[in-house]
Amino acid sequence: MAFVGEAPADYEVIDGKPLVGPSGWRFDKLLKLAEIDRAACLVTNVVDIQAPDNDIDKLLVPKTKAAPGFPMVRSGKYLPLELVPQLDRLRDEIVKCRPNVVVAMGAFAVWALYGKAAALKDVWGTVFESDGVVIGQKVVASYHPAFTFHNPKIMQLIAMAFAKAKIESGSPEIVYDDRRVALEPTLRDITDAVNASFLEDLIAIDLETVPRARQIKCVGFSMGDGYATVVPFVDYRKPDNSYWRSTEEEIAAWEQIKRLCESQVPKVLQNGLYDARYLYDHGIMLRNYLHDTRLMQHALYPELPKDLGGMAAMYLNERPWKLWRGLREGRKREE
């Protein structure tokens, strides 16, 4: 295993070792919780230069002064040319160590391993293949232990990421669950999927919306077999922003959604009260709404994240799929 932080702080500069001092003590405690032996791991930082005021942003530069060929680190901030050798050093350390998994701790470390900017809330706990300093390396994203001094709740999230990394350290291969999603179904595809749902014990349903227009963008549903169907209504690729070629086709698609939602088959949703209201406003009753993953998560772990991305990272082995999202206006509000 390898653990990559961001940059040394005061104690690390004095001792000449990464992750010592208060952050190191917290790091050691987290390793102990995950039953990981620090002596058996590579522990390093993206750069071995202390940032002014321990602020990574102060090591970065605007685009006009950026090293060529490197993506943005965060909004308006880029890697300066003088730090490029630091990435070469990091690459050499990881290649020499040959870990099965690297834990990227902090947004700067995720950038270096992921190969582009990413918000930690969108990648925490996910397993991905590096497109950064070591192409193809298996990586688990985590918050940095120092962040726990600003937000103690993060301690549990880091411990979970470390525990997942320990499991992943058994092999350099990444194994994801097989998922098949019909993104552009025909009316026949939708009808067949809805008919099949009536024979199931549970249906998962989720909406994406355009809140400012009070509009449903698409409806997705699955019967838990790794296959899902997405019924689009808004399609920004089309001149009229509609997925369907005619009003009659769109009405027929809505009729299938109505059959699905109003069936007596038990249903599970994420933040389903939001979805139920949108469906109600479209003349559709959500019947036998039995489970809600957000409410169940809150009942079990009120202090932990309850967004779908966070729960997927906790319980499943998923890619950072939140980063695949294109237009953001359809994002469900869960705060």
Contacts in CASP RR format, 6 or more apart in sequence:
PFRMAT RR
TARGET T0000
AUTHOR 0000-0000-0000
METHOD contacts of the structure
MODEL  1
MAFVGEAPADYEVIDGKPLVGPSGWRFDKLLKLAEIDRAACLVTNVVDIQ
APDNDIDKLLVPKTKAAPGFPMVRSGKYLPLELVPQLDRLRDEIVKCRPN
VVVAMGAFAVWALYGKAAALKDVWGTVFESDGVVIGQKVVASYHPAFTFH
NPKIMQLIAMAFAKAKIESGSPEIVYDDRRVALEPTLRDITDAVNASFLE
DLIAIDLETVPRARQIKCVGFSMGDGYATVVPFVDYRKPDNSYWRSTEEE
IAAWEQIKRLCESQVPKVLQNGLYDARYLYDHGIMLRNYLHDTRLMQHAL
YPELPKDLGGMAAMYLNERPWKLWRGLREGRKREE
1 36 0 8 1.000
1 40 0 8 1.000
1 41 0 8 1.000
1 42 0 8 1.000
1 99 0 8 1.000
1 100 0 8 1.000
1 101 0 8 1.000
1 102 0 8 1.000
1 103 0 8 1.000
1 165 0 8 1.000
1 166 0 8 1.000
1 169 0 8 1.000
2 41 0 8 1.000
2 42 0 8 1.000
2 43 0 8 1.000
2 44 0 8 1.000
2 93 0 8 1.000
2 94 0 8 1.000
2 97 0 8 1.000
2 99 0 8 1.000
2 101 0 8 1.000
2 102 0 8 1.000
2 103 0 8 1.000
3 19 0 8 1.000
3 27 0 8 1.000
3 41 0 8 1.000
3 42 0 8 1.000
3 43 0 8 1.000
3 44 0 8 1.000
3 102 0 8 1.000
3 103 0 8 1.000
3 105 0 8 1.000
4 44 0 8 1.000
4 45 0 8 1.000
4 46 0 8 1.000
4 90 0 8 1.000
4 94 0 8 1.000
4 102 0 8 1.000
4 103 0 8 1.000
4 104 0 8 1.000
4 105 0 8 1.000
4 109 0 8 1.000
4 112 0 8 1.000
4 113 0 8 1.000
5 18 0 8 1.000
5 19 0 8 1.000
5 44 0 8 1.000
5 45 0 8 1.000
5 46 0 8 1.000
5 104 0 8 1.000
5 105 0 8 1.000
5 106 0 8 1.000
5 108 0 8 1.000
5 109 0 8 1.000
5 144 0 8 1.000
6 45 0 8 1.000
6 46 0 8 1.000
6 47 0 8 1.000
6 56 0 8 1.000
6 105 0 8 1.000
6 106 0 8 1.000
6 107 0 8 1.000
6 108 0 8 1.000
6 109 0 8 1.000
6 144 0 8 1.000
7 45 0 8 1.000
7 46 0 8 1.000
7 47 0 8 1.000
7 48 0 8 1.000
7 49 0 8 1.000
7 50 0 8 1.000
7 51 0 8 1.000
7 54 0 8 1.000
7 56 0 8 1.000
7 59 0 8 1.000
7 108 0 8 1.000
8 16 0 8 1.000
8 18 0 8 1.000
8 45 0 8 1.000
8 48 0 8 1.000
8 49 0 8 1.000
8 50 0 8 1.000
9 21 0 8 1.000
9 23 0 8 1.000
9 50 0 8 1.000
9 54 0 8 1.000
9 146 0 8 1.000
10 50 0 8 1.000
10 54 0 8 1.000
11 20 0 8 1.000
11 21 0 8 1.000
11 22 0 8 1.000
11 23 0 8 1.000
11 24 0 8 1.000
12 18 0 8 1.000
12 19 0 8 1.000
12 20 0 8 1.000
12 21 0 8 1.000
12 23 0 8 1.000
12 45 0 8 1.000
12 50 0 8 1.000
13 50 0 8 1.000
15 21 0 8 1.000
18 43 0 8 1.000
18 44 0 8 1.000
18 45 0 8 1.000
18 48 0 8 1.000
19 27 0 8 1.000
19 43 0 8 1.000
19 45 0 8 1.000
19 145 0 8 1.000
22 146 0 8 1.000
22 149 0 8 1.000
23 144 0 8 1.000
23 145 0 8 1.000
23 146 0 8 1.000
23 149 0 8 1.000
24 145 0 8 1.000
26 145 0 8 1.000
26 146 0 8 1.000
26 148 0 8 1.000
26 149 0 8 1.000
26 155 0 8 1.000
27 43 0 8 1.000
27 145 0 8 1.000
28 38 0 8 1.000
30 145 0 8 1.000
30 155 0 8 1.000
30 158 0 8 1.000
30 159 0 8 1.000
30 162 0 8 1.000
31 37 0 8 1.000
31 38 0 8 1.000
31 162 0 8 1.000
33 159 0 8 1.000
33 162 0 8 1.000
33 163 0 8 1.000
34 159 0 8 1.000
34 162 0 8 1.000
34 163 0 8 1.000
34 165 0 8 1.000
34 166 0 8 1.000
35 166 0 8 1.000
36 162 0 8 1.000
36 165 0 8 1.000
36 166 0 8 1.000
41 99 0 8 1.000
42 93 0 8 1.000
42 94 0 8 1.000
42 97 0 8 1.000
42 99 0 8 1.000
44 90 0 8 1.000
44 93 0 8 1.000
45 90 0 8 1.000
45 109 0 8 1.000
46 86 0 8 1.000
46 87 0 8 1.000
46 90 0 8 1.000
46 108 0 8 1.000
46 109 0 8 1.000
46 112 0 8 1.000
47 59 0 8 1.000
47 83 0 8 1.000
47 86 0 8 1.000
48 86 0 8 1.000
48 89 0 8 1.000
49 59 0 8 1.000
49 83 0 8 1.000
49 86 0 8 1.000
51 57 0 8 1.000
51 58 0 8 1.000
51 59 0 8 1.000
52 58 0 8 1.000
52 59 0 8 1.000
56 107 0 8 1.000
56 108 0 8 1.000
57 74 0 8 1.000
57 77 0 8 1.000
59 80 0 8 1.000
59 83 0 8 1.000
60 73 0 8 1.000
60 74 0 8 1.000
60 77 0 8 1.000
60 78 0 8 1.000
60 79 0 8 1.000
60 80 0 8 1.000
61 77 0 8 1.000
61 78 0 8 1.000
61 79 0 8 1.000
61 80 0 8 1.000
62 76 0 8 1.000
62 77 0 8 1.000
62 78 0 8 1.000
63 72 0 8 1.000
63 76 0 8 1.000
63 78 0 8 1.000
65 78 0 8 1.000
65 80 0 8 1.000
65 81 0 8 1.000
66 78 0 8 1.000
66 79 0 8 1.000
66 80 0 8 1.000
66 81 0 8 1.000
67 78 0 8 1.000
67 79 0 8 1.000
67 80 0 8 1.000
67 81 0 8 1.000
67 83 0 8 1.000
67 84 0 8 1.000
70 78 0 8 1.000
70 79 0 8 1.000
70 84 0 8 1.000
71 111 0 8 1.000
71 115 0 8 1.000
71 116 0 8 1.000
71 117 0 8 1.000
72 78 0 8 1.000
72 116 0 8 1.000
72 117 0 8 1.000
73 79 0 8 1.000
73 108 0 8 1.000
73 111 0 8 1.000
73 117 0 8 1.000
74 107 0 8 1.000
74 111 0 8 1.000
74 117 0 8 1.000
75 117 0 8 1.000
79 87 0 8 1.000
87 112 0 8 1.000
87 133 0 8 1.000
90 112 0 8 1.000
90 133 0 8 1.000
91 133 0 8 1.000
91 134 0 8 1.000
94 102 0 8 1.000
94 133 0 8 1.000
94 134 0 8 1.000
94 137 0 8 1.000
95 134 0 8 1.000
99 137 0 8 1.000
99 169 0 8 1.000
100 138 0 8 1.000
100 168 0 8 1.000
100 169 0 8 1.000
100 170 0 8 1.000
100 171 0 8 1.000
100 172 0 8 1.000
101 138 0 8 1.000
101 139 0 8 1.000
101 140 0 8 1.000
101 165 0 8 1.000
101 168 0 8 1.000
101 169 0 8 1.000
101 170 0 8 1.000
101 172 0 8 1.000
102 113 0 8 1.000
102 130 0 8 1.000
102 134 0 8 1.000
102 137 0 8 1.000
102 138 0 8 1.000
102 139 0 8 1.000
102 140 0 8 1.000
103 139 0 8 1.000
103 140 0 8 1.000
103 141 0 8 1.000
103 142 0 8 1.000
103 161 0 8 1.000
103 162 0 8 1.000
103 165 0 8 1.000
104 110 0 8 1.000
104 112 0 8 1.000
104 113 0 8 1.000
104 114 0 8 1.000
104 139 0 8 1.000
104 140 0 8 1.000
104 141 0 8 1.000
104 142 0 8 1.000
105 142 0 8 1.000
105 143 0 8 1.000
105 144 0 8 1.000
105 145 0 8 1.000
105 158 0 8 1.000
106 120 0 8 1.000
106 141 0 8 1.000
106 142 0 8 1.000
106 143 0 8 1.000
106 144 0 8 1.000
106 147 0 8 1.000
107 117 0 8 1.000
107 118 0 8 1.000
107 119 0 8 1.000
107 120 0 8 1.000
109 144 0 8 1.000
110 118 0 8 1.000
110 120 0 8 1.000
110 123 0 8 1.000
110 141 0 8 1.000
111 117 0 8 1.000
111 118 0 8 1.000
112 132 0 8 1.000
112 133 0 8 1.000
113 130 0 8 1.000
113 132 0 8 1.000
113 133 0 8 1.000
113 134 0 8 1.000
113 137 0 8 1.000
113 139 0 8 1.000
114 123 0 8 1.000
114 128 0 8 1.000
114 130 0 8 1.000
114 131 0 8 1.000
114 132 0 8 1.000
114 139 0 8 1.000
114 141 0 8 1.000
114 320 0 8 1.000
115 130 0 8 1.000
115 131 0 8 1.000
115 132 0 8 1.000
115 133 0 8 1.000
116 131 0 8 1.000
118 141 0 8 1.000
118 320 0 8 1.000
118 323 0 8 1.000
120 141 0 8 1.000
120 143 0 8 1.000
121 305 0 8 1.000
121 307 0 8 1.000
121 310 0 8 1.000
122 309 0 8 1.000
122 320 0 8 1.000
122 322 0 8 1.000
122 323 0 8 1.000
123 141 0 8 1.000
123 320 0 8 1.000
123 322 0 8 1.000
123 323 0 8 1.000
124 141 0 8 1.000
124 142 0 8 1.000
124 143 0 8 1.000
124 157 0 8 1.000
124 161 0 8 1.000
124 310 0 8 1.000
124 313 0 8 1.000
125 140 0 8 1.000
125 141 0 8 1.000
125 142 0 8 1.000
125 157 0 8 1.000
125 160 0 8 1.000
125 161 0 8 1.000
125 164 0 8 1.000
125 310 0 8 1.000
125 313 0 8 1.000
125 314 0 8 1.000
126 140 0 8 1.000
126 141 0 8 1.000
126 313 0 8 1.000
126 318 0 8 1.000
126 319 0 8 1.000
126 320 0 8 1.000
126 321 0 8 1.000
127 138 0 8 1.000
127 139 0 8 1.000
127 140 0 8 1.000
127 164 0 8 1.000
127 168 0 8 1.000
127 174 0 8 1.000
127 176 0 8 1.000
127 317 0 8 1.000
127 318 0 8 1.000
127 319 0 8 1.000
128 138 0 8 1.000
128 139 0 8 1.000
128 141 0 8 1.000
128 174 0 8 1.000
128 319 0 8 1.000
128 320 0 8 1.000
129 136 0 8 1.000
129 137 0 8 1.000
129 138 0 8 1.000
129 139 0 8 1.000
129 174 0 8 1.000
130 136 0 8 1.000
130 137 0 8 1.000
130 138 0 8 1.000
130 139 0 8 1.000
138 168 0 8 1.000
138 172 0 8 1.000
138 173 0 8 1.000
138 174 0 8 1.000
140 161 0 8 1.000
140 164 0 8 1.000
140 165 0 8 1.000
140 168 0 8 1.000
141 161 0 8 1.000
141 320 0 8 1.000
142 157 0 8 1.000
142 158 0 8 1.000
142 161 0 8 1.000
142 162 0 8 1.000
142 165 0 8 1.000
143 154 0 8 1.000
143 157 0 8 1.000
143 158 0 8 1.000
143 161 0 8 1.000
145 158 0 8 1.000
147 154 0 8 1.000
148 154 0 8 1.000
148 155 0 8 1.000
148 158 0 8 1.000
153 303 0 8 1.000
153 304 0 8 1.000
156 303 0 8 1.000
156 304 0 8 1.000
157 304 0 8 1.000
157 305 0 8 1.000
160 314 0 8 1.000
164 317 0 8 1.000
168 174 0 8 1.000
175 317 0 8 1.000
176 317 0 8 1.000
176 318 0 8 1.000
176 319 0 8 1.000
177 226 0 8 1.000
177 316 0 8 1.000
177 317 0 8 1.000
177 318 0 8 1.000
178 226 0 8 1.000
179 226 0 8 1.000
179 227 0 8 1.000
179 228 0 8 1.000
180 226 0 8 1.000
180 227 0 8 1.000
180 228 0 8 1.000
181 227 0 8 1.000
181 228 0 8 1.000
181 229 0 8 1.000
181 230 0 8 1.000
182 189 0 8 1.000
182 193 0 8 1.000
182 227 0 8 1.000
182 228 0 8 1.000
182 229 0 8 1.000
182 230 0 8 1.000
183 230 0 8 1.000
183 232 0 8 1.000
184 232 0 8 1.000
184 243 0 8 1.000
185 193 0 8 1.000
185 229 0 8 1.000
185 230 0 8 1.000
185 231 0 8 1.000
187 249 0 8 1.000
187 252 0 8 1.000
187 253 0 8 1.000
187 256 0 8 1.000
189 229 0 8 1.000
190 229 0 8 1.000
190 231 0 8 1.000
190 253 0 8 1.000
190 256 0 8 1.000
191 256 0 8 1.000
193 221 0 8 1.000
193 229 0 8 1.000
194 256 0 8 1.000
194 259 0 8 1.000
194 260 0 8 1.000
196 223 0 8 1.000
197 203 0 8 1.000
197 221 0 8 1.000
197 223 0 8 1.000
197 260 0 8 1.000
197 263 0 8 1.000
197 265 0 8 1.000
198 263 0 8 1.000
198 265 0 8 1.000
200 223 0 8 1.000
200 224 0 8 1.000
200 265 0 8 1.000
201 265 0 8 1.000
201 266 0 8 1.000
202 223 0 8 1.000
202 224 0 8 1.000
202 265 0 8 1.000
202 266 0 8 1.000
202 267 0 8 1.000
202 268 0 8 1.000
202 290 0 8 1.000
202 291 0 8 1.000
203 221 0 8 1.000
203 222 0 8 1.000
203 223 0 8 1.000
203 260 0 8 1.000
203 263 0 8 1.000
203 265 0 8 1.000
203 266 0 8 1.000
203 267 0 8 1.000
203 268 0 8 1.000
204 221 0 8 1.000
204 222 0 8 1.000
204 223 0 8 1.000
204 224 0 8 1.000
204 228 0 8 1.000
204 267 0 8 1.000
204 268 0 8 1.000
204 269 0 8 1.000
205 219 0 8 1.000
205 220 0 8 1.000
205 221 0 8 1.000
205 260 0 8 1.000
205 261 0 8 1.000
205 267 0 8 1.000
205 268 0 8 1.000
205 269 0 8 1.000
205 275 0 8 1.000
205 286 0 8 1.000
206 219 0 8 1.000
206 220 0 8 1.000
206 221 0 8 1.000
206 269 0 8 1.000
206 270 0 8 1.000
206 275 0 8 1.000
207 216 0 8 1.000
207 217 0 8 1.000
207 218 0 8 1.000
207 219 0 8 1.000
207 220 0 8 1.000
207 274 0 8 1.000
207 275 0 8 1.000
207 278 0 8 1.000
207 279 0 8 1.000
207 332 0 8 1.000
208 216 0 8 1.000
208 217 0 8 1.000
208 218 0 8 1.000
208 330 0 8 1.000
208 331 0 8 1.000
208 332 0 8 1.000
209 215 0 8 1.000
209 216 0 8 1.000
209 217 0 8 1.000
209 278 0 8 1.000
209 330 0 8 1.000
209 332 0 8 1.000
210 216 0 8 1.000
210 217 0 8 1.000
210 234 0 8 1.000
210 329 0 8 1.000
210 330 0 8 1.000
211 329 0 8 1.000
211 330 0 8 1.000
211 333 0 8 1.000
212 329 0 8 1.000
214 278 0 8 1.000
214 281 0 8 1.000
215 233 0 8 1.000
215 234 0 8 1.000
216 233 0 8 1.000
216 278 0 8 1.000
216 279 0 8 1.000
216 282 0 8 1.000
217 232 0 8 1.000
217 233 0 8 1.000
217 234 0 8 1.000
217 330 0 8 1.000
218 230 0 8 1.000
218 231 0 8 1.000
218 232 0 8 1.000
218 233 0 8 1.000
218 234 0 8 1.000
219 230 0 8 1.000
219 231 0 8 1.000
219 233 0 8 1.000
219 257 0 8 1.000
220 228 0 8 1.000
220 229 0 8 1.000
220 230 0 8 1.000
220 231 0 8 1.000
221 228 0 8 1.000
221 229 0 8 1.000
221 231 0 8 1.000
221 260 0 8 1.000
222 228 0 8 1.000
222 229 0 8 1.000
231 253 0 8 1.000
231 256 0 8 1.000
231 257 0 8 1.000
232 243 0 8 1.000
233 242 0 8 1.000
233 243 0 8 1.000
233 244 0 8 1.000
233 250 0 8 1.000
233 253 0 8 1.000
234 241 0 8 1.000
234 242 0 8 1.000
234 243 0 8 1.000
235 241 0 8 1.000
235 242 0 8 1.000
235 243 0 8 1.000
236 327 0 8 1.000
242 250 0 8 1.000
243 250 0 8 1.000
244 250 0 8 1.000
244 253 0 8 1.000
254 282 0 8 1.000
254 284 0 8 1.000
257 284 0 8 1.000
258 283 0 8 1.000
258 284 0 8 1.000
261 267 0 8 1.000
261 279 0 8 1.000
261 284 0 8 1.000
261 285 0 8 1.000
261 286 0 8 1.000
261 287 0 8 1.000
262 284 0 8 1.000
262 285 0 8 1.000
262 286 0 8 1.000
262 287 0 8 1.000
263 287 0 8 1.000
263 288 0 8 1.000
264 287 0 8 1.000
264 288 0 8 1.000
265 288 0 8 1.000
266 288 0 8 1.000
266 290 0 8 1.000
266 291 0 8 1.000
267 286 0 8 1.000
267 287 0 8 1.000
267 288 0 8 1.000
267 289 0 8 1.000
267 290 0 8 1.000
267 291 0 8 1.000
268 290 0 8 1.000
268 291 0 8 1.000
268 292 0 8 1.000
268 293 0 8 1.000
269 275 0 8 1.000
269 276 0 8 1.000
269 286 0 8 1.000
269 289 0 8 1.000
269 291 0 8 1.000
269 292 0 8 1.000
269 293 0 8 1.000
270 292 0 8 1.000
270 293 0 8 1.000
270 294 0 8 1.000
270 308 0 8 1.000
271 292 0 8 1.000
271 294 0 8 1.000
271 332 0 8 1.000
271 334 0 8 1.000
272 286 0 8 1.000
272 289 0 8 1.000
272 292 0 8 1.000
272 294 0 8 1.000
273 292 0 8 1.000
274 332 0 8 1.000
274 333 0 8 1.000
274 334 0 8 1.000
275 286 0 8 1.000
276 286 0 8 1.000
276 289 0 8 1.000
279 285 0 8 1.000
279 286 0 8 1.000
280 286 0 8 1.000
293 308 0 8 1.000
293 311 0 8 1.000
294 306 0 8 1.000
294 334 0 8 1.000
297 304 0 8 1.000
297 305 0 8 1.000
297 306 0 8 1.000
297 311 0 8 1.000
298 306 0 8 1.000
304 314 0 8 1.000
305 311 0 8 1.000
305 314 0 8 1.000
306 334 0 8 1.000
307 334 0 8 1.000
308 334 0 8 1.000
309 318 0 8 1.000
309 321 0 8 1.000
309 322 0 8 1.000
312 318 0 8 1.000
312 321 0 8 1.000
325 331 0 8 1.000
END
